Amino acid sequence: MDLHDSQYDNELLNQIAEESPTFKKLLGPMIQQVGKDDLEEVWLGSLEVNVPAKIQIQLFVTTSEDCFIDEN
């Protein structure tokens, strides 16, 4: 799977994909499907920690520029 981009080095993304076969296995189909649906998401888990609200951890892949965030 090619995780390269002409504008960004994607160092963190490539590091996680290299270290985690599970991440890479989840990410591949999401990347293939996202062109059709604009958003692909996977629930990774939920946490109840020292905050007043429950936390949900998700992985999502999107082509919607409204959802894009700055790399910083």
PATIMI-517664 format. One record per residue (C-alpha): residue number from 0; chain; x negated, y negated, z negated; residue in three letters. Coordinates in steps of 0.5 Angstrom, whole numbers. Example, Ala and Ser with C-alpha at 12.3 -4.5 7.8 and 13.67 -1.06 7.14 Angstrom:
// residues 2
(atom 0; A; (-25; 9; -16); ala);
(atom 1; A; (-27; 2; -14); ser);
***
This chain:
// residues 72
(atom 0; A; (0; 0; 0); met);
(atom 1; A; (-3; -7; 2); asp);
(atom 2; A; (-2; -12; -4); leu);
(atom 3; A; (-6; -17; 0); his);
(atom 4; A; (-4; -24; 1); asp);
(atom 5; A; (-7; -30; 6); ser);
(atom 6; A; (-6; -35; 0); gln);
(atom 7; A; (-7; -32; -6); tyr);
(atom 8; A; (-12; -26; -9); asp);
(atom 9; A; (-7; -22; -13); asn);
(atom 10; A; (-12; -20; -17); glu);
(atom 11; A; (-8; -18; -23); leu);
(atom 12; A; (-3; -15; -18); leu);
(atom 13; A; (-8; -11; -15); asn);
(atom 14; A; (-11; -9; -22); gln);
(atom 15; A; (-5; -7; -25); ile);
(atom 16; A; (-3; -3; -19); ala);
(atom 17; A; (-10; 1; -19); glu);
(atom 18; A; (-10; 2; -27); glu);
(atom 19; A; (-3; 5; -26); ser);
(atom 20; A; (0; 10; -22); pro);
(atom 21; A; (7; 9; -25); thr);
(atom 22; A; (7; 2; -23); phe);
(atom 23; A; (5; 3; -16); lys);
(atom 24; A; (10; 8; -15); lys);
(atom 25; A; (15; 4; -17); leu);
(atom 26; A; (13; -2; -13); leu);
(atom 27; A; (12; 1; -6); gly);
(atom 28; A; (20; 3; -5); pro);
(atom 29; A; (22; -4; -8); met);
(atom 30; A; (17; -8; -3); ile);
(atom 31; A; (20; -3; 3); gln);
(atom 32; A; (27; -5; 1); gln);
(atom 33; A; (27; -12; -1); val);
(atom 34; A; (27; -15; 6); gly);
(atom 35; A; (34; -12; 7); lys);
(atom 36; A; (37; -14; 0); asp);
(atom 37; A; (33; -21; -2); asp);
(atom 38; A; (32; -18; -9); leu);
(atom 39; A; (30; -11; -12); glu);
(atom 40; A; (29; -10; -19); glu);
(atom 41; A; (28; -4; -24); val);
(atom 42; A; (29; -4; -32); trp);
(atom 43; A; (23; -3; -36); leu);
(atom 44; A; (26; -3; -43); gly);
(atom 45; A; (29; -7; -48); ser);
(atom 46; A; (26; -10; -55); leu);
(atom 47; A; (28; -12; -61); glu);
(atom 48; A; (23; -16; -64); val);
(atom 49; A; (22; -22; -69); asn);
(atom 50; A; (27; -27; -65); val);
(atom 51; A; (34; -28; -65); pro);
(atom 52; A; (36; -25; -59); ala);
(atom 53; A; (34; -18; -55); lys);
(atom 54; A; (29; -18; -50); ile);
(atom 55; A; (29; -14; -43); gln);
(atom 56; A; (23; -13; -39); ile);
(atom 57; A; (24; -12; -32); gln);
(atom 58; A; (20; -12; -26); leu);
(atom 59; A; (23; -15; -20); phe);
(atom 60; A; (21; -16; -12); val);
(atom 61; A; (24; -22; -9); thr);
(atom 62; A; (24; -26; -2); thr);
(atom 63; A; (28; -31; -5); ser);
(atom 64; A; (24; -37; -5); glu);
(atom 65; A; (29; -40; -11); asp);
(atom 66; A; (26; -35; -15); cys);
(atom 67; A; (19; -36; -14); phe);
(atom 68; A; (14; -39; -19); ile);
(atom 69; A; (7; -42; -19); asp);
(atom 70; A; (2; -37; -20); glu);
(atom 71; A; (0; -41; -26); asn);
***
